[in-house]
Amino acid sequence: DTILEPANAMSDVCALVRESGADLALGVFPTPIPEQLGPVRLAPDGTVIEVLDKPAQSPVKNTWAVAVWGPRFSGLLSEANRAAAGQKEGPNLGGLFQVAVRRGLNVRAKFFSAGRFFDLGTSLGWGEYLRWSLHHPPIPQQPHSAAIGGEFPVAYAS
């Protein structure tokens, strides 16, 4: 239920994993509503300092919308899934991103400063997209399989 621009955002985040050796890489986009999403504090070199989940107040006006991870983060996710077995809800993905930061995994991000993120699962996001689409051509989408290229265990777009 999201639309992202640029269309190659997933490919760019996959490339970040290849180039940096990251255990987890996030695609981060500007947003006026970070308190409803998952804002990310970044160091100037793209190292993730903190991943928040729907904070009451956000120190930044962005959100993660794409995630690509490798075996170390997959292990953390498996551990969290085992711990949540039998519970009504599974682990919160954004919360696990913060656990990865705290545990010292190599967590990196690419900030798409001119990018666009529309969360069509909210009325505000849907309204933003409709207003934006009146004045812009449709955003071309790449199929995820083409963007990922089969090289990574998991790639996720929120």
C-alpha positions in Angstrom: 0.0 0.0 0.0 2.9 2.4 -0.8 4.1 4.2 -3.8 7.8 5.2 -4.0 9.8 7.5 -6.2 12.3 7.1 -7.6 11.3 3.8 -9.2 14.8 2.4 -8.8 14.9 2.9 -5.0 14.9 -0.8 -4.3 17.8 -1.3 -6.7 19.7 1.5 -5.0 19.3 0.1 -1.6 20.3 -3.4 -2.8 23.5 -1.7 -4.3 24.1 -0.1 -0.9 24.2 -3.6 0.7 26.6 -4.9 -1.9 28.9 -1.8 -1.7 28.9 -1.4 2.1 28.5 -5.0 3.3 25.6 -3.9 5.4 23.6 -6.4 7.4 20.6 -4.2 7.0 20.0 -1.2 4.6 17.1 1.1 4.6 15.7 3.4 1.9 14.7 6.6 3.7 12.3 9.2 2.3 11.1 12.7 3.3 7.7 12.8 4.9 5.6 15.5 6.6 4.1 12.9 9.0 7.0 10.9 10.6 5.0 10.5 13.8 2.7 8.2 11.9 5.6 6.2 10.4 9.1 5.1 11.1 11.6 8.0 11.2 15.3 7.2 11.0 18.2 9.3 12.5 21.2 9.1 10.2 24.9 10.0 10.6 26.4 12.0 7.7 28.0 8.9 6.2 24.6 7.0 6.1 25.1 5.0 9.2 21.8 4.5 11.0 21.8 6.0 14.5 18.2 5.2 15.5 15.0 3.8 14.1 11.9 5.0 15.7 8.3 3.6 15.5 5.5 6.2 15.4 7.1 8.5 18.0 5.0 11.2 19.7 7.5 13.7 18.4 10.1 13.0 15.7 13.6 14.6 15.6 13.5 14.2 11.8 11.0 14.5 8.9 11.6 11.2 7.2 10.6 7.5 7.2 12.0 4.2 6.1 10.1 2.7 3.3 12.5 0.1 1.8 14.6 -2.5 3.6 17.1 -5.0 2.4 18.9 -7.4 4.7 21.2 -10.3 4.8 21.9 -13.4 7.0 22.8 -11.6 10.2 19.5 -9.6 10.3 17.6 -12.7 9.1 19.0 -14.4 12.2 17.7 -11.6 14.4 14.3 -11.8 12.7 14.1 -15.6 13.2 15.0 -15.1 16.9 12.2 -12.6 17.3 9.7 -14.8 15.5 10.6 -17.7 17.8 10.2 -15.4 20.9 6.8 -14.3 19.6 5.5 -17.8 18.8 2.0 -18.2 20.2 1.5 -14.5 20.6 -1.3 -12.6 18.9 1.1 -10.4 16.9 4.5 -11.0 15.5 7.5 -8.7 16.1 7.4 -5.1 14.9 9.8 -4.8 12.0 10.8 -1.2 12.7 11.5 -2.2 16.3 13.7 -5.0 15.1 15.6 -2.5 13.0 16.4 -0.6 16.2 17.4 -3.8 18.0 19.9 -4.4 15.1 21.4 -0.9 15.7 21.7 -1.5 19.4 23.3 -4.9 18.9 26.0 -3.4 16.6 24.9 -4.8 13.3 26.1 -2.8 10.2 22.9 -0.8 9.6 23.1 1.7 6.7 20.6 3.9 4.9 20.2 5.7 1.6 18.3 9.0 2.0 16.3 9.8 -1.1 16.1 13.6 -0.5 14.2 14.3 -3.6 12.2 11.0 -3.3 8.5 10.6 -2.6 6.8 8.2 -0.3 3.0 7.8 -0.3 1.4 5.6 2.3 -1.9 4.7 0.7 -2.9 2.8 3.9 -3.7 6.2 5.5 -6.2 8.8 4.5 -3.6 11.5 4.7 -1.2 9.5 2.5 -3.9 8.7 0.0 -4.9 12.4 -0.1 -1.2 13.5 -0.6 -0.9 11.1 -3.5 -4.1 12.2 -5.2 -3.1 15.9 -4.9 0.4 15.2 -6.2 -0.8 13.0 -9.1 -3.0 15.8 -10.5 0.2 17.6 -11.5 2.6 14.8 -12.2 2.8 11.9 -14.6 2.4 8.4 -13.1 5.4 7.0 -11.3 6.8 4.1 -13.3 7.2 1.0 -11.1 9.8 -1.7 -11.4 8.8 -5.3 -10.5 10.5 -6.2 -7.2 12.1 -9.3 -8.8 13.9 -7.1 -11.3 14.9 -4.6 -8.7 16.3 -7.3 -6.4 18.0 -9.5 -9.0 17.8 -12.6 -6.7 21.0 -11.6 -4.9 19.6 -10.9 -1.4 17.8 -13.1 1.0 15.1 -10.5 1.7 14.1 -7.1 0.3 11.0 -5.4 1.6 9.0 -2.3 0.7 6.7 -1.2 3.4 
